[in-house]
Amino acid sequence: MADRTGGGSTAETGGSRTVRRALVAMVLIGVGAFAVVGAGTVVAADSIAEKTALAEAARSAQLMGNVIFKPAMPALLRGDVSARTRLDEAVRARQHEAGVVRVKVWNRQGDVLYSNEHHAIGMSFPNDDVRRTIDERASWADLSDLSDEENVTERHGSRRLVEVYVPLDLDSGERLALEVYSTDARVATARTELMHTLVPFSIVALLLLLVAQLPVSVHLLRRVSKADAERSRLLSKALTASERERRAIARDLHDGVVQDLAGAGYALSAVRGALPPGTDATADGMLDKVGEVLRGAVGSLRTMMVDIYPPDLTEDGLPQAVELLAERLRREGLGVTTTVEVRASLGPDLAALVYRCTRECVTNVLKHAEARHAWIEVTGGGERLLVRVADDGKGPGGALGKAGHLGLQLIRDTVTELGGGMTVTERPDGGTEVRTVLPLRT
């Protein structure tokens, strides 16, 4: 049944709630995007800063090797003490200028040919990094904490250092490896610069995009809300028109065909009473049979009238409507127990759904159950309403899965959309039980 008080304001209110929910969702998504983009930008900036600083450290070490160590290494290898002194002075100068901490020159066998820490000169360590640098003539840089075996006595506190290996090609054709450790100040500086530029730019760009899209999104949401409200209004009008047409058909049946058939039944009774004594028993039986057919037709039409336009379900109308449904079962010889105890005010839509659910279950009992007794129960209050229809017939047999029970399936879908549920189970004593739980909104 349609809401006879009109659904326009309800639809508009629902549309406003939809717009508000969509706007809240958009804001939450925006905040989440800010968080994700901010975190991603921080990670990306850190990675870019590290790669840039390491590449710069490798170029600086290669320049130091070509300018300082390449000219001095031949004399150092010949045992010239003054060459080592000059290298020590150059390294000390680089310590102040570029934060150099350790410098070593290696040959491929892992022998330390030079170190600004003199105790390491002459030591030998297996070093894959040295061999890779010499064999592949590759320069590379990474962050290190001087945890390697050859650096065990050369810790630099807990701070990480930039470790660089570059090839050193002498004029004699011999290739050595230059290892340089320097502070990570270059990495920290690059990271700070990127954080101060890339992160604010990304956040501001995302904020501008969100602000630019917000008016368009609000406009579209309002249009969708208006379209939904208009659709609800048209549906309400269509339901109202359908209800009006149903009422007209029911009135025409009641005032026309039903009255005519009832009058024909009374006329048959009068004819039967007017028959003279000794009338053929066959004719008398035929009159009884025709009268029974007419009474059955009137009952069927009255049932059809209730189906087409059910009674008013507001106030105390629901118990009466349930009793009318129970009466259909009683006319077919079933014993029926009804219980209607609703301690809450039902709106017309919810009351109509309760009636439809009960009617569909009663119809299924009549068509499929072959039962002797049925139970109809409508109870509830507070937060939920229970509609229970049971019988002692053949059992459910997958009622919700059969094409013949499409009406029950449609009602279950409607109940589910409202946040309720419907179950069809077999009774312990045999038969079927349909339980429908509906939420009550106070």
Secondary structure, DSSP 8 states (H G I E B T S, - for coil): ---TT-SHHHHHHHHHHHHHHHHHHHHHHHHHHHHHHHHHHHHHHHHHHHHHHHHHHHHHHHHHIIIIIHHHHHHHHTT-HHHHHHHHHHHHHHHHHH-EEEEEEE-TTSBEEEESSGGGTT-B---HHHHHHHHHT--EEEEE-S-SGGGTT---TT--EEEEEEEEE-TTS-EEEEEEEEETHHHHHHHHHHHHHHHHHHHHHHHHHHHHHHHHHHHHHHHHHHHHHHHHHHHHHHHHHHHHHHHHHHHHHHHTHHHHHHHHHHHHHHHHHHS-TT--HHHHHHHHHHHHHHHHHHHHHHHHHHHHS----TTTHHHHHHHHHHHHHHHTT-EEEEEEEE-S---HHHHHHHHHHHHHHHHHIIIII--SEEEEEEEEETTEEEEEEEESSS--SSGGGSGGGHHHHHHHHHHHHTT-EEEEEE-TTSSEEEEEEEE---
